Amino acid sequence: MTTPPVAPAGPRALAWRRRRRSAVRFWTRYRTHRAGLVGLAALALFALLALTAPLTVGADVSSVTDAPGRPLESPSARFPLGTDQFGRDLLGLVVWGARVSLLVGLLAAVLSVAIGAVVGITAGHFRGAYGTVLMRITDWFLVMPTLVLAIALATVMSRSLGTVVLAIGVTTWPTTARLVRAQTLAVESRPYIERARALGGGHWHVMTRHVLPNVMPLVLAQTTLMISASILAEATLAFLGLGDPTVVSWGGLLQDAREAGAVSAGDWWYLVPPGIAVAVVALAFTLCGRAVESALNPRLGVAG
């Protein structure tokens, strides 16, 4: 009795199979980096705290009129991290602030990397005057102090989370643009790009079907690194009083502590928890970014 022939898998099934194998290879390489695993565990913990904050601490934790304690109480069994200048529980505020800080960092990083990727790919593909002009604009943004530009944008626009995201995103893209352009030039020098053009592939086809898939590993690694920079930038803008005053973020808590005179009064519990949260999350994203970069490009040889 003969076995009926198995029908060959279609293009879509083959594509999904290759993607699954790529994901398995990526995770196999990633888990060899101990620092990356530590960073991933820390991010998972903070993400869990942020997602469950409405259930664990509730939205009324930021209410000034219904504050449960006295102003600036030191840490105790009732308030493990003490209270702020209004008598609000600092532990609940730090947990609730994770939602805003992580969201702003993620959105700003995605906006920054998206602008940088578009500029880098088009500048590397369309050379000549177009690419030269784009690179000179990139160089101008690159030499200008990023924080000064972000402060200028946040000052002239309304104080909101959207303004903070926009201010960070449109001032931090030049590094990504430079890296993506260099990778685009390397990809377009390969022989299969010439074959694609000889077969009638246009600019859009070459950029989206050949260049973009080859620069995506770099873009993903740069995104994880940019998130940590964006979180630090959001905390800086909020600390300078340029954030949204109606929401609770880690930078906003540091700003409130500064206004309350926590430094001179020695109220360390008002400053340390949000500061440590910013530092730990930024470090965790950096560790994950380095591990992702090494896993996607093993030739870098970055040790875990």
C-alpha positions in Angstrom: 0.0 0.0 0.0 1.6 3.2 -1.1 1.5 6.4 0.9 -0.3 9.3 -0.8 2.1 12.1 -1.7 2.1 15.0 0.7 1.1 18.3 -0.9 3.9 20.9 -0.8 3.4 23.7 1.6 2.4 27.0 0.2 4.5 30.2 0.3 2.6 31.5 3.3 3.2 28.3 5.3 6.8 28.3 4.4 7.2 31.9 5.4 5.6 31.2 8.8 7.8 28.2 9.3 10.9 30.3 8.6 9.7 32.9 11.1 9.2 30.3 13.8 12.7 28.9 13.2 14.1 32.4 13.3 12.3 33.1 16.6 13.6 29.9 18.1 17.2 30.7 17.0 16.8 34.3 18.4 15.6 33.0 21.8 18.3 30.4 22.0 21.0 33.1 21.4 19.3 35.6 23.7 19.1 33.3 26.7 22.8 32.8 26.7 23.2 36.4 27.9 22.6 36.4 31.7 22.5 40.2 31.8 19.8 40.2 29.1 17.7 37.7 31.1 18.1 39.8 34.2 16.9 42.9 32.3 14.0 41.0 30.8 12.9 39.8 34.2 13.0 43.3 35.6 11.0 44.7 32.7 8.5 41.9 33.0 8.1 42.8 36.7 7.6 46.5 36.0 5.2 45.8 33.1 3.2 43.5 35.4 3.0 46.2 38.1 2.0 48.8 35.5 -0.8 46.7 34.0 -2.2 45.6 37.4 -1.9 49.1 39.0 -5.7 49.8 38.6 -6.4 46.6 40.6 -3.6 46.8 43.2 -3.5 50.5 44.0 -6.5 52.0 42.2 -6.8 55.3 40.3 -7.7 57.2 43.5 -4.1 56.9 44.7 -3.3 60.2 43.0 -6.1 62.0 44.7 -5.0 64.9 46.8 -8.2 65.5 48.6 -8.6 61.8 49.8 -4.9 61.3 50.8 -4.8 58.5 53.5 -1.8 59.9 55.5 -0.2 63.0 56.8 2.2 65.0 54.7 5.8 63.6 54.5 5.4 60.6 56.8 8.5 58.5 57.0 8.3 54.8 55.9 6.2 52.6 58.2 4.2 49.4 58.1 1.2 51.3 56.8 3.2 53.3 54.2 6.3 51.2 53.2 7.8 54.1 51.2 6.3 56.9 53.2 4.0 59.7 52.0 4.4 62.7 49.8 3.8 66.4 50.6 0.0 65.8 50.3 -0.1 62.6 52.4 -0.4 60.2 49.4 1.1 56.7 49.6 4.4 56.9 47.7 4.4 53.1 47.0 1.1 53.4 45.2 2.3 56.6 43.3 5.5 54.8 42.2 3.5 51.8 40.9 0.9 54.1 39.2 3.7 56.3 37.7 5.1 53.2 36.0 2.2 53.3 33.6 2.9 56.8 32.3 6.7 56.5 32.3 6.8 53.2 30.4 4.1 54.3 28.0 5.8 57.6 27.2 9.2 55.9 26.9 7.8 53.3 24.5 5.9 55.7 22.3 8.7 58.2 22.1 11.2 55.5 21.2 8.9 54.1 18.5 8.5 57.6 17.0 12.2 58.3 17.2 13.2 55.0 15.6 10.5 55.3 12.9 11.7 58.8 11.8 15.3 57.6 11.9 14.6 54.5 9.9 12.7 56.4 7.2 15.4 59.0 6.9 18.2 56.5 7.0 16.7 54.2 4.4 15.7 56.9 2.0 19.1 58.8 2.4 21.0 55.5 1.7 18.8 54.6 -1.3 18.4 57.9 -3.0 21.9 59.3 -3.1 23.1 62.5 -4.6 21.5 65.8 -3.6 18.5 64.3 -1.8 20.7 62.1 0.4 23.2 64.9 1.0 20.5 67.3 2.2 19.0 64.7 4.5 22.3 63.9 6.0 23.2 67.6 6.6 19.8 68.0 8.4 20.7 64.9 10.4 24.1 66.3 11.3 22.5 69.6 12.4 20.1 67.7 14.8 23.1 65.5 15.9 25.3 68.4 17.0 22.4 70.3 18.7 21.9 69.5 22.4 18.9 67.1 22.4 17.7 68.2 25.8 17.7 71.9 24.8 15.6 71.1 21.7 13.2 69.0 23.7 12.8 71.7 26.3 12.2 74.3 23.6 9.5 72.2 22.0 7.9 71.3 25.3 7.9 75.0 26.3 6.1 76.3 23.2 3.5 73.6 23.0 0.8 72.6 25.5 1.8 70.6 28.5 0.6 67.1 27.8 1.9 63.6 27.3 1.6 64.0 23.6 3.8 67.0 23.7 6.4 65.1 25.7 6.3 62.1 23.3 6.7 64.5 20.3 9.5 66.5 21.9 11.5 63.4 22.6 10.7 61.6 19.4 11.6 64.5 17.0 14.9 65.3 18.7 16.5 61.8 19.3 16.2 60.2 15.8 19.6 61.3 14.2 21.6 58.5 15.7 19.2 55.9 14.3 19.2 57.6 10.9 23.0 57.4 10.8 23.1 53.7 11.7 20.3 52.8 9.3 21.9 54.7 6.4 25.2 52.9 6.9 23.4 49.5 6.9 21.4 50.5 3.9 24.5 51.4 1.9 26.0 48.0 2.9 22.8 46.1 1.8 22.5 47.9 -1.5 26.0 47.0 -2.5 25.1 43.3 -2.5 24.7 41.5 -5.9 21.0 40.5 -5.4 20.0 44.2 -5.3 21.4 44.6 -8.8 19.5 41.5 -9.9 16.3 42.9 -8.4 16.7 46.2 -10.3 17.6 44.3 -13.5 14.4 42.4 -13.2 12.4 45.6 -13.0 12.2 46.2 -9.2 11.5 49.9 -8.5 12.6 52.0 -5.6 9.7 51.1 -3.4 10.2 47.3 -4.1 13.9 47.5 -3.3 13.5 49.5 -0.1 10.5 47.5 1.4 11.3 44.0 0.1 15.1 43.9 0.3 16.5 46.8 2.4 14.0 47.0 5.2 14.1 43.3 6.2 17.9 43.5 6.4 17.9 46.6 8.6 15.1 45.5 10.9 17.5 43.7 13.3 19.4 46.9 13.8 16.1 48.9 14.1 14.8 46.5 16.8 18.0 46.6 18.8 18.1 50.4 18.5 14.4 50.6 19.7 15.2 48.8 22.9 18.1 51.1 23.6 16.1 54.2 22.7 13.3 53.3 25.2 15.7 53.7 28.1 16.9 57.0 26.7 13.3 58.2 26.3 12.4 57.2 29.8 15.3 59.3 31.1 14.3 62.2 28.9 10.7 62.0 30.1 11.9 62.0 33.7 14.1 65.0 33.0 11.4 67.0 31.3 8.9 66.2 34.1 11.6 67.1 36.7 12.0 70.5 35.0 8.2 71.1 35.2 7.5 70.6 31.5 5.5 67.4 31.8 1.8 66.9 32.2 0.8 68.1 35.7 -2.4 66.1 35.7 -0.7 62.7 35.5 1.6 60.8 37.9 5.0 59.8 36.5 8.4 59.1 38.1 9.8 62.4 36.8 6.8 64.2 38.1 7.3 62.7 41.6 10.9 63.9 41.5 9.7 67.4 40.6 7.1 67.3 43.4 9.9 66.3 45.8 12.1 69.2 44.7 9.3 71.7 45.1 8.5 70.3 48.6 12.1 70.8 49.6 12.8 67.1 50.2 16.5 67.5 49.5 17.1 70.2 52.2 14.7 68.6 54.6 16.3 65.2 54.4 13.1 63.4 53.3 15.0 60.8 51.3 12.0 58.5 50.9 10.4 61.1 48.6 13.4 61.1 46.2 14.9 57.6 46.3 12.0 55.3 45.1 11.1 57.2 41.9 14.8 57.8 41.2 15.7 54.1 41.6 12.7 53.1 39.5 13.9 55.3 36.6 17.5 54.0 36.9 16.5 50.3 37.1 14.1 50.5 34.1 16.7 52.4 32.0 19.4 49.8 33.0 17.0 46.9 32.2 16.2 48.2 28.7 19.9 48.8 28.1 20.8 45.2 29.1 18.0 43.9 26.9 19.1 46.1 24.0 22.6 44.8 24.2 21.4 41.2 24.4 19.1 41.7 21.4 21.8 43.3 19.4 24.2 40.4 20.1 21.5 37.8 19.4 20.6 39.3 16.1 24.2 39.9 15.1 26.4 37.1 16.8 29.5 38.5 15.1 29.5 41.3 17.6 30.5 38.9 20.3 28.9 40.8 23.1 29.2 38.7 26.3 26.2 38.3 28.6 
